[in-house]
Amino acid sequence: MHGSLLAGRRQRGSRLPGVIRRAAAWMVAVASVGSNIPVEAAGFAPSETVFPATTRIWVSAPDPRRLRENFDNTDYGQLLKDPQMRPFVESVRDQARKAGRQRLGKLGLSFEDLASVPGGEVALGVIEPAAGRLATVILVDTTGHDDEASRLVETIGERLVERKATKTTSTAGGTTTMTVYEVPQEPGTAHATRVAIVLHPGALIVGDDPAVVMQTASSLSGRTDGLATVASYRAVSDRCADKVSSASAPIRWFVDPLGFARAVQAANPPREKRKGPDYVAILGRQGFDAVKAVGGVIVLDDGLHDLRHHTLVHAPPLEGRKAFAADRYKLAARMLQFPNTARLEPPSWVPRDVSSWVTMQWDMKTAFESAESLVDDVVGEKGVFDDVIASLKEDPDGPQIDVANELVGCLGTRVSIISDHTMPIDVDSERLVIAIETHDPDQVAKTVAKSMSTDPDMRKVEFNGHIIWELIDRTDAIPKLEIETPGLISAHADSEADSEAPGRRGRLRDREEKLLPHSAVTIAHGHLLVASHRDFLERVLATSGDGGTLADTGDFGVVTEELARLFPGETALRSFGRGDETIRPAYEMLRRGEMPKSKSLMGQLLNVALGDGKEGSVREQRIDGSTLPEFDVIQRYLGAAGVGMETVPEGWYIAGVALPRDGRSDAVAREPSDTIGR
């Protein structure tokens, strides 16, 4: 039955779903299939040979016209064309333009402009030409469209002049003419903008650094030190290049994550010295620079899927170390151990109608042992981790548990996350359960009881023969490491009262609202279960194979079959999600303008990332969602999706699919809850 659904999709000719896939697409997979356009017929050599080895981000569409056609055939493309979505789409564009947040807009360009001129590849490069500098370059093959390209250059100039830009021209080598517009600093921007333009026969180059634009213009036939020569780029290409053909109009991408983060940090120094740890530096010191790159390929509307992506996280072992050994990385990066296994399936206690499920293999014992240097580095004092662990065991006012032996030593290697939400949607609707496998559930139960019974903010509840420990207060007597991020207080900024607390535990207490303010914990089904809310935990505990589980549903079966094709062997991670139910809470909160008030994990993370850094303040929602239609308008455009991951010698290979909405069968009914907030 599952196969016939997909076969039917081939016959009817592709109309895909995939809201939110756009963001996922540009972050998920593209590494070099290489353009099939002959160099002599193109305006320039493949862009990965034109951009230098110091390119930190690269995104390329070898066939943008075909890509646009494919996108329009997807359900996401159809959604954007839905008349009821038009007011919101136009509103977002207007908001972005007024806020000066459109990178293309700062260059005087729009996506519509780029769609009118390409005769071949369109590529974006974010380049670090020197320490403390970042440059953005757009490279467009205008073969056969030189007249349109000339008109576009005039249009760009007119737009920039409207922004009070001044124009100058220069010539290099007697043949290359570059026009530069100096745009005064505008409200909401950090500094003035310089837009440089070079128009060659068959090629248009636009960027915000004149020297880099001119260098790009002089390298259109390729360079010996291009991005394509970088070892991590070649690794991504080798792993992903044969997964799709250029005829499918793929998106190709490559990111040097830590290199980009360091470049951004150097190019945008803070106006005031900030307290707290430097996380970019810490990641490098702790061995996470082992992750050299992330990249891959993405295809829209391949005739079978909404979207298909293939990605490699390139993290080769350190020199002289074995590929799959526990010490293939150093220090805290050793916690990146995800062993492959033959079977990753949802157990019989995962409810059939949940929004999403993900499971992974993780060597938690090695992760725990590797955390010491990271914790000490973040806190800024050596020995903090050991002191905290010791205090948990020895402090007479604490739980007196041996974390290493009585908890971590009893855990297995399987971690799963189940998510859902209650109806109607409100700020506290989202639910999740984290399930951690244990090979000694009795000992873990004793350890949890010992810890929770000493905490006055936890209460003991019985449900179906299970003991549940539920948080009844925001105060948490269990020590928790504080990390400084916008909107949170740093562990370096402890109050005098906290600094006088016994031992190091006082320094690590959480003074912010908890990420799981209504958490509940129990041990069942051979797992340690940690839930955001007791009502969802009880729902999981009440689920049995007799009543039907996630594994019995049609949409899960279809996604599982597709992942089996992508990963015929062992994997370290599998996931499944229903696109509509996964985004519903965020959609409704955005529509009501209440996303900053959300108590969900995602909502709080957004508040951390986008907040003003002031304690107790609530950020302003940046996107006006008031023009969004009712959810049932977009629901019909959203299908199921799945992702798999395999640990490979050079890192982690990730691939996934998003299926068309009509590929979903045996749809499950939602179960409304009258226990919201419990």
C-alpha positions in Angstrom: 0.0 0.0 0.0 2.8 2.4 0.9 4.6 1.9 -2.4 1.4 2.4 -4.4 0.9 5.8 -2.8 4.3 6.9 -4.1 3.7 5.2 -7.5 0.5 7.2 -7.8 2.5 10.4 -7.3 4.8 9.6 -10.2 1.8 9.2 -12.5 0.0 12.4 -11.5 3.1 14.6 -12.0 4.2 16.3 -8.8 2.7 18.7 -6.6 4.8 18.8 -3.4 4.4 19.9 0.1 7.1 21.4 2.3 6.4 24.5 4.3 9.4 25.4 6.3 11.4 23.3 3.9 12.9 26.4 2.5 14.9 27.2 5.6 15.7 23.5 6.0 16.8 23.4 2.4 19.4 26.1 2.6 20.8 24.6 5.9 20.7 21.0 5.0 22.4 19.4 2.0 24.4 20.4 -1.0 27.9 19.6 -1.9 29.2 19.3 -5.3 27.5 17.6 -8.1 29.3 19.9 -10.3 27.6 21.9 -13.1 26.8 20.1 -16.3 27.0 23.4 -18.2 30.2 23.3 -20.4 32.7 25.9 -19.3 33.1 27.2 -22.8 29.3 27.8 -23.1 29.0 29.4 -19.7 29.8 32.9 -18.5 32.3 31.5 -16.1 33.8 28.3 -14.7 31.9 26.5 -12.0 31.6 28.9 -9.1 33.4 26.6 -6.7 36.5 27.1 -8.8 35.9 30.9 -9.0 35.4 31.6 -5.3 38.6 31.4 -3.2 39.5 28.8 -0.6 38.6 31.3 2.1 34.9 31.0 1.2 33.0 30.3 4.4 29.6 29.9 2.9 28.7 28.8 -0.6 25.3 28.2 -2.2 24.8 27.4 -5.8 21.9 26.8 -8.2 23.4 25.5 -11.5 20.0 25.7 -13.2 17.9 28.3 -11.5 15.1 28.4 -14.0 14.5 24.7 -13.6 14.8 25.0 -9.9 12.1 27.7 -9.9 9.8 25.5 -11.9 10.4 22.6 -9.5 9.7 24.9 -6.5 6.5 26.1 -8.1 5.4 22.5 -8.5 5.9 21.8 -4.8 3.1 22.2 -2.3 5.1 25.0 -0.7 5.2 26.8 -4.0 1.5 26.3 -4.4 1.0 27.6 -0.8 2.8 30.8 -1.6 0.5 31.3 -4.6 -2.6 30.7 -2.5 -4.5 34.0 -2.5 -5.1 33.7 1.2 -1.3 33.7 1.8 -0.6 36.7 -0.4 -1.1 39.4 2.3 1.3 37.7 4.6 3.9 37.1 1.9 3.8 40.7 0.9 3.8 41.8 4.5 7.0 39.8 5.3 8.8 41.2 2.2 7.8 44.7 3.2 8.9 44.2 6.8 12.3 42.8 5.8 12.8 45.6 3.4 12.0 48.3 6.0 14.1 46.6 8.6 17.1 46.4 6.3 17.5 42.7 7.0 17.5 41.5 3.3 21.1 40.8 2.3 20.1 41.1 -1.4 18.2 44.2 -0.7 21.3 45.9 0.7 22.9 45.1 -2.6 20.0 46.7 -4.5 18.9 43.2 -5.7 15.8 41.0 -5.2 15.2 37.3 -5.9 12.9 38.4 -8.7 15.8 40.3 -10.3 18.0 37.2 -10.3 15.3 35.1 -11.9 15.1 37.4 -14.9 18.8 37.2 -16.0 20.4 33.8 -15.5 21.5 31.8 -18.5 23.2 29.4 -16.1 24.5 29.2 -12.6 23.7 31.6 -9.8 25.9 31.4 -6.8 26.4 33.2 -3.4 29.7 33.3 -1.6 30.5 34.7 1.8 34.2 35.1 1.8 36.8 36.0 4.4 39.4 37.9 2.4 41.4 38.9 5.5 41.1 38.6 9.3 38.3 40.9 10.5 36.6 41.2 7.1 33.7 39.4 5.5 32.5 39.9 2.0 29.3 38.8 0.2 29.4 38.2 -3.5 26.6 37.2 -5.9 27.8 35.6 -9.2 25.3 35.2 -12.0 25.8 33.5 -15.4 24.0 35.9 -17.8 24.8 33.9 -21.0 22.2 34.9 -23.6 20.8 37.6 -21.3 23.3 40.4 -21.6 20.6 43.0 -22.5 18.5 42.0 -19.4 21.7 42.1 -17.3 22.5 45.6 -18.5 19.0 46.8 -17.6 19.3 45.2 -14.2 22.6 47.0 -13.5 20.8 50.3 -14.3 17.9 49.3 -12.0 20.3 48.5 -9.2 22.0 51.9 -9.6 18.6 53.7 -9.5 17.6 51.9 -6.3 20.9 52.7 -4.6 20.8 56.4 -5.7 17.3 56.6 -4.1 19.1 55.6 -0.9 21.4 58.6 -1.4 24.3 56.6 -2.7 27.2 58.2 -4.5 28.6 56.6 -7.6 32.2 56.1 -8.7 33.8 53.9 -11.4 37.3 52.3 -11.8 39.0 50.2 -14.4 41.5 47.3 -13.8 43.7 45.9 -16.5 42.2 48.1 -19.1 39.2 45.8 -19.6 37.3 45.4 -16.3 35.2 48.3 -15.3 33.7 48.3 -11.8 31.0 50.6 -10.5 30.9 51.3 -6.8 28.0 52.9 -4.8 28.7 54.3 -1.4 25.4 54.1 0.6 25.3 56.2 3.8 24.6 54.4 7.0 20.9 53.9 7.4 18.7 53.5 10.5 18.9 50.0 11.9 22.2 49.2 10.2 25.6 48.9 11.8 27.6 50.8 9.2 27.5 52.3 5.7 27.2 49.9 2.7 29.4 49.7 -0.4 28.0 48.0 -3.4 30.4 47.0 -6.2 29.2 45.8 -9.6 31.1 44.3 -12.5 29.2 43.4 -15.7 31.1 41.1 -18.1 29.8 39.4 -21.2 28.0 36.4 -19.8 28.6 37.3 -16.1 27.3 39.7 -13.5 29.1 40.1 -10.2 27.6 42.1 -7.3 29.1 42.4 -3.8 29.7 44.5 -0.8 33.5 44.5 -1.0 35.0 46.2 -4.1 38.4 44.4 -3.8 36.7 41.0 -3.6 34.4 41.8 -6.4 37.3 42.8 -8.7 39.2 39.7 -7.6 36.2 37.5 -8.5 36.0 39.2 -11.9 39.6 38.3 -12.6 39.0 34.7 -11.6 36.0 33.8 -13.8 38.0 31.2 -15.7 38.9 29.5 -12.4 41.7 29.7 -9.9 44.2 27.2 -8.6 43.3 28.1 -4.9 39.6 27.9 -5.3 37.0 26.5 -2.9 37.0 23.3 -4.9 40.6 22.6 -3.7 39.7 22.6 0.0 39.9 19.1 1.5 36.6 19.4 3.3 34.8 20.6 0.2 36.2 17.6 -1.7 35.0 15.3 1.1 31.5 16.7 0.9 31.5 16.4 -2.9 32.8 12.8 -2.8 30.1 11.7 -0.4 27.1 13.6 -2.0 28.0 14.2 -5.7 26.5 11.0 -7.1 23.2 11.3 -5.1 21.5 13.5 -7.7 22.0 14.5 -11.3 22.4 18.1 -12.4 19.3 17.6 -14.6 17.3 17.6 -11.4 18.3 21.3 -10.8 19.9 20.7 -7.4 20.8 23.3 -4.8 24.4 22.8 -3.7 25.9 24.2 -0.5 28.9 24.3 1.7 29.5 25.9 5.1 32.7 26.1 7.2 30.8 26.6 10.5 33.5 27.5 13.0 35.4 29.4 10.4 32.3 31.5 9.6 31.6 32.0 13.3 35.1 33.3 13.9 34.9 35.5 10.9 31.6 37.0 11.9 32.9 37.6 15.4 36.1 39.3 14.1 34.1 41.4 11.6 31.5 42.6 14.1 33.3 43.3 17.4 30.9 44.3 20.2 30.6 47.9 21.1 30.9 47.1 24.7 32.9 44.3 26.4 30.6 41.6 27.3 30.9 39.5 30.4 30.8 35.7 30.2 32.4 33.1 28.0 33.4 33.3 24.4 31.6 30.3 23.0 33.3 30.4 19.6 36.7 30.3 21.3 35.5 27.6 23.7 34.3 25.3 20.9 37.7 25.6 19.2 39.6 24.9 22.4 37.4 21.9 23.2 38.0 20.1 20.0 34.8 20.9 18.1 36.9 22.4 15.4 37.1 18.8 14.3 33.9 19.6 12.4 35.5 21.1 9.3 32.4 21.6 7.1 28.8 20.8 6.5 27.4 20.6 2.9 25.5 18.7 0.4 22.8 18.7 -2.2 19.0 19.4 -2.2 16.4 18.5 -4.8 12.9 19.8 -5.0 10.2 17.9 -6.9 12.1 14.9 -8.0 8.9 13.2 -9.2 8.6 11.2 -6.0 9.3 13.5 -3.0 8.6 17.0 -2.0 12.2 17.4 -1.1 15.2 15.1 -0.9 18.5 16.1 0.7 21.9 14.6 1.2 24.4 16.1 3.6 27.9 15.3 5.0 29.1 16.7 8.3 32.8 16.5 7.6 34.6 15.7 10.9 37.5 13.4 10.1 39.4 11.8 13.1 42.5 13.5 14.4 45.8 12.4 12.8 46.9 9.0 14.0 43.5 8.1 15.5 41.0 5.5 14.3 37.8 6.5 12.5 35.3 5.0 15.0 37.3 5.1 18.2 36.0 6.8 21.3 39.1 9.1 21.2 39.0 10.1 17.6 38.5 13.7 18.8 39.9 15.5 21.7 38.5 16.9 25.0 34.8 17.7 25.0 34.4 16.9 21.3 34.7 13.2 22.3 31.1 13.4 23.3 30.3 13.3 19.5 30.0 9.5 19.5 27.0 8.2 17.7 27.4 4.4 17.0 25.4 2.8 14.1 22.9 0.1 14.8 20.8 -2.3 12.7 17.3 -1.3 14.0 15.9 2.1 15.0 12.2 1.7 15.4 9.6 3.4 17.7 8.7 1.2 20.6 5.1 0.2 21.3 4.6 2.9 23.8 4.9 5.8 21.4 1.4 7.1 20.7 0.1 6.9 17.1 -0.9 10.5 16.8 2.2 12.4 18.0 3.7 15.2 16.0 7.2 13.9 15.7 9.6 11.2 16.9 13.3 11.0 16.7 15.7 8.4 18.1 19.5 8.2 18.1 22.4 6.2 19.3 24.6 8.2 21.6 27.5 7.0 23.8 26.4 8.8 27.0 29.1 7.4 29.2 31.8 8.9 27.0 29.8 12.1 26.7 29.7 12.4 30.5 33.3 11.7 30.9 34.1 14.3 28.2 32.0 17.1 29.7 34.5 18.0 32.5 36.8 20.3 30.4 33.8 21.9 28.6 32.0 22.8 31.9 35.2 24.2 33.4 35.9 26.2 30.3 32.4 27.7 30.1 32.4 28.6 33.8 35.9 29.9 33.6 37.4 28.0 36.5 39.2 24.6 36.5 37.7 22.0 38.8 34.1 23.2 38.8 32.7 20.1 37.2 34.5 17.8 39.7 33.3 19.9 42.6 29.7 19.8 41.4 29.8 16.0 41.0 31.5 15.7 44.4 28.9 17.9 46.1 26.0 15.9 44.7 27.5 12.9 46.4 28.9 14.4 49.6 26.8 17.6 50.4 24.6 16.7 53.5 22.0 19.0 52.1 22.1 17.5 48.7 20.8 14.3 47.1 24.0 12.4 48.0 24.1 10.4 44.7 27.0 9.0 42.8 26.2 10.4 39.4 28.8 8.4 37.5 28.0 5.0 38.9 24.4 5.3 40.1 23.0 7.1 37.1 25.3 7.5 34.0 26.8 4.1 34.4 23.3 2.6 34.2 22.3 4.2 31.0 22.3 2.6 27.5 23.0 4.2 24.2 19.5 5.0 22.9 17.9 8.5 23.3 14.5 9.3 21.8 12.4 12.4 21.8 8.6 12.4 21.3 6.8 15.7 20.7 3.2 16.8 20.4 0.8 19.5 21.6 -2.5 20.0 23.2 -5.5 21.8 21.7 -6.5 24.6 21.6 -3.1 26.1 21.1 -1.8 28.5 23.8 1.6 29.6 25.2 2.0 26.3 27.0 0.6 23.8 24.5 3.8 22.0 23.3 4.7 18.7 24.9 7.7 16.5 24.7 9.1 13.4 26.3 12.8 12.5 26.3 13.4 8.8 26.7 16.9 7.5 27.7 17.5 3.8 27.6 18.8 2.2 30.8 20.1 -1.3 31.3 19.5 -1.1 35.1 16.1 0.6 35.6 15.8 -0.4 39.2 19.1 1.4 40.1 18.1 4.4 38.1 14.7 4.5 39.8 16.5 4.4 43.2 18.8 7.2 42.1 16.0 9.4 40.8 13.9 8.8 44.0 16.9 9.7 46.1 17.5 12.9 44.2 13.9 14.0 43.9 12.9 13.2 47.5 15.4 15.8 48.8 14.0 18.5 46.5 11.1 20.5 48.1 10.0 21.6 44.7 9.2 18.0 43.5 6.2 15.9 44.4 5.6 12.2 44.1 2.6 11.0 42.1 1.4 7.5 41.2 0.0 6.6 37.8 -0.8 3.1 36.5 1.7 1.6 38.9 4.5 4.1 38.0 6.0 6.6 40.3 6.2 10.1 38.7 8.2 13.0 40.2 6.6 16.3 39.1 8.0 19.8 39.5 5.6 22.0 41.4 7.6 25.1 41.5 10.1 27.0 39.3 12.7 26.8 42.0 15.1 24.0 41.3 17.5 22.6 44.0 19.3 20.5 41.4 22.4 22.4 40.3 22.3 23.5 36.7 25.1 25.1 34.7 24.3 28.7 33.7 25.4 29.8 30.2 25.4 33.4 29.2 23.3 34.0 26.1 21.1 37.0 25.2 18.3 36.9 27.8 20.1 34.7 30.3 22.4 35.4 33.2 26.0 34.2 33.0 27.6 31.9 35.5 30.3 34.6 35.7 27.8 37.1 37.1 26.8 35.4 40.3 25.3 37.5 43.0 27.1 37.9 46.3 24.5 35.7 48.0 25.0 32.9 45.5 28.8 33.1 45.8 28.5 32.5 49.5 26.4 29.3 49.0 28.0 26.1 50.1 30.5 24.7 47.6 30.3 25.3 43.8 26.6 24.3 43.6 25.4 27.7 44.6 27.3 29.3 41.6 25.5 27.0 39.2 21.9 27.5 40.2 19.4 28.5 37.6 18.0 31.9 38.1 16.0 32.0 34.9 12.7 30.4 34.0 13.3 26.7 33.3 13.3 25.3 29.8 10.9 22.6 31.2 9.0 24.5 33.9 6.4 21.7 34.5 8.8 18.7 34.1 7.9 15.2 35.3 10.2 12.2 35.6 9.7 8.5 35.8 11.3 5.2 34.9 9.3 2.9 32.7 9.7 0.5 29.7 13.4 0.2 30.5 13.8 4.0 30.0 14.4 7.1 32.1 11.5 9.3 30.9 11.8 13.1 31.3 8.7 15.0 30.2 7.8 18.7 29.8 4.4 18.0 31.3 2.9 15.2 33.3 -0.2 14.9 31.1 1.9 13.9 28.1 4.0 11.5 30.2 0.8 9.8 31.4 -0.4 9.5 27.8 2.9 7.8 26.9 2.6 5.5 29.9 -1.0 4.6 29.0 -0.1 3.6 25.4 0.3 0.0 24.5 0.6 -2.0 21.2 -3.0 -3.1 21.6 -4.4 0.4 20.9 -2.2 1.1 17.9 1.1 3.0 18.0 3.1 5.3 15.8 4.7 2.3 14.0 1.2 1.2 12.8 0.3 4.4 11.0 0.4 4.7 7.2 2.4 7.9 6.9 5.1 6.6 9.2 5.2 3.4 7.1 5.7 5.4 3.9 8.5 7.6 5.4 10.2 4.4 6.8 10.2 2.8 3.4 11.8 5.9 1.8 14.5 6.1 4.5 15.2 2.4 4.0 16.1 3.2 0.4 18.4 5.9 1.5 20.0 3.8 4.2 19.9 0.1 3.4 22.5 -0.6 6.2 22.9 0.5 9.8 22.2 4.1 11.0 22.7 6.1 14.1 19.6 8.3 13.9 16.1 8.1 12.5 13.3 10.7 12.7 9.7 11.1 11.6 7.6 14.2 11.6 4.1 15.3 10.5 4.7 18.7 8.9 1.3 20.1 9.8 1.2 19.1 13.5 4.9 20.0 13.9 4.5 23.6 13.0 0.9 24.2 14.2 1.8 25.6 17.7 4.4 28.0 16.3 2.1 29.0 13.5 -0.8 29.9 15.8 1.4 31.8 18.2 3.0 33.7 15.4 -0.5 34.5 13.9 -1.6 35.9 17.3 1.6 37.8 17.9 2.4 35.7 21.0 5.5 33.8 19.9 7.7 35.6 22.4 5.4 34.4 25.2 5.7 30.8 24.2 6.8 28.4 27.0 7.8 25.7 24.5 11.4 24.7 24.2 11.6 26.3 20.8 9.9 29.5 21.9 12.4 29.9 24.8 15.3 29.2 22.5 14.1 31.9 20.1 13.7 34.3 23.0 17.3 33.5 24.0 18.6 34.0 20.5 16.6 37.1 19.5 16.1 38.8 22.9 17.8 42.0 24.1 19.8 40.3 26.8 18.0 42.0 29.7 16.8 39.8 32.5 13.1 39.5 32.7 12.3 41.3 29.4 10.1 39.8 26.7 11.3 40.3 23.2 9.2 42.0 20.5 8.0 39.6 17.8 9.9 40.5 14.7 7.5 39.1 12.1 3.9 40.4 12.0 1.8 37.3 11.6 -1.6 39.0 11.8 -2.2 38.5 8.1 -1.7 34.8 8.2 -4.9 32.8 7.3 -6.5 30.1 9.5 -4.3 27.1 9.9 -6.6 24.8 7.9 -5.6 26.9 4.8 -2.0 25.8 5.0 -2.5 22.4 6.6 -3.4 20.8 3.3 0.1 21.7 1.9 2.1 20.0 4.6 3.1 16.3 4.5 5.3 13.9 6.5 9.1 13.9 6.5 11.9 11.8 7.8 15.7 12.0 8.3 18.4 9.4 8.8 22.0 9.7 9.8 24.9 7.2 9.5 28.2 7.6 11.2 30.9 7.3 8.5 34.7 7.4 8.7 34.9 11.1 7.8 32.0 12.2 10.0 28.2 11.9 9.6 26.2 11.3 6.5 22.6 12.7 6.7 19.8 12.3 4.2 16.0 12.8 4.3 12.8 13.3 2.4 9.7 15.3 2.6 6.7 13.6 1.1 3.7 15.1 -0.6 0.5 15.6 1.4 -1.4 13.1 -0.7 1.2 10.6 0.2 -0.1 10.4 3.7 -2.5 7.7 4.4 -4.3 6.4 7.5 -4.3 9.9 9.0 -4.7 9.9 12.7 -7.2 11.8 14.7 -6.0 14.4 17.2 -6.8 13.7 20.8 -7.9 16.9 22.5 -6.6 17.4 26.1 -8.5 19.1 28.9 -5.4 18.9 31.2 -3.4 21.8 29.7 -0.9 23.2 32.1 -1.0 20.3 34.4 
